[in-house]
Amino acid sequence: MKNLTLAILVPLVIVVVITGAALVFGGPGKPPPMSSINNPFKNIDYSDLPAASLLVARDGVKLTFRAYPAPGNSAKGSVVLVHGSSASGISMQKEGTLVQKQLFPRKWGRPLLLQF
């Protein structure tokens, strides 16, 4: 019985001492802000950002989008880029420009690229 009491009491005392020390002396300091998370779009060139357009869906919901029309009139399709709920269409500028200018002219013709 004495061994069982020690087996329970010793770890409990250790946890209490560590918790007390953390409260008295404080924990680790506050880490510095990570610019890669707080400012991920800081260095992106927005000079060629297309104007936002509005589309009214069948259910009446208004959707804003930016169109990246293909150079020339040989579009064979389209791509829709959808951002997450915590972003905006501006955050898709780099991907939109990349697909518009590099990927589709080589692979699938020249599509119209929409981003919602």
N, C-alpha and C positions, 0 to 999 in steps of 0.2 A: 504494500500500500504506500509505503514511503517513497519507493521508486516511481510509482505512478504520479504521485503528487509533485515530485521534483520534475518529472517529464512534462507536466502541464505548467507548472509554476515558472520554471526557468525561461522557456520561450516567451511566456507572457510578460515577464519582467523585462526581457530584452526588447520586446516590441514597445513597451511603455517607455523605457529609457530612450530608445531611438526617437520615438515620437516626441517626447519631451525635449530632447536635445534639438530636434528640428524646429520646434516651436520657439525655444529660447534663442537659439543662434541664427535662426532664419534658414531658408532653403537657398537654392542656387539663385543667382541674380537673373534679372530679366534679360533675355537674349536680345541682341540688336535686331531691328526689322530687316527682313530679307527683301532686298530690292527686286529680286527675280519673281517674288510673289506679289509684292505691293505695286510694282510698276512694270508689269510684263510688256506693256506696249509703248514704253517711253521712247524707244529709239526707232519706231516704225514711221516711215514716210507716208503721211496722209495727203500729200499734195494731189494725188490722182484718185482720191476717194470719190466714187460716183455719188450723185445726189440720191437721197432717200425718196422712194416712191411708195405709193399706197395702193394696196389691193384689198378689196372688200370680198371676203369669202362668202360662200353660199349661205352660211348661217348668220351673216351680217357682221362677223368679227373683222375688224380692220387690222391688216397685217402690213407692216412696213418692210420694204425690201430694197436692196441695191442691186442693180443689174450691171453686169460686166459684159457688154456685147462683144462678140468675136470680131476681130478685124476681118473685113471683107464680108461677102454675103454667102459664104459656104457653110453656115452652121448646119450640123447634122444631128444635133441633139442639145440637151441642156443638163446642167448639174445644179442641184440645190444644196447649198451649205447651210446647215442649221446649227446655231450656237446654243449653248446651255442657258439655263434660266438666269444665271448670274452675270451674263455678258450682254453685249449689244452687237449689232451688225458691224460696227466699226472694228470690233476685235477680229473679224474675219478678213480684214483688208489684205493681209499678207497672203493668206491662202487663196483668196479670190484672184488677186493679181497673178500669182504663180500659176494657177490653173488656166487662167485666161491667156497668158502670154507664152507659157512653156509646155505644159502637159498636153492640152487638147490639140493644138496645131500639129503636133507630131504623131499623136496616137489615134484620135477619133475625129479628125476634122476640126472645125472651129465652132464650138457651141456658144450659146448664150448662157452665161453663168448668173444664176440668181442666188442671192443670200438673204435669208429671212432672219 
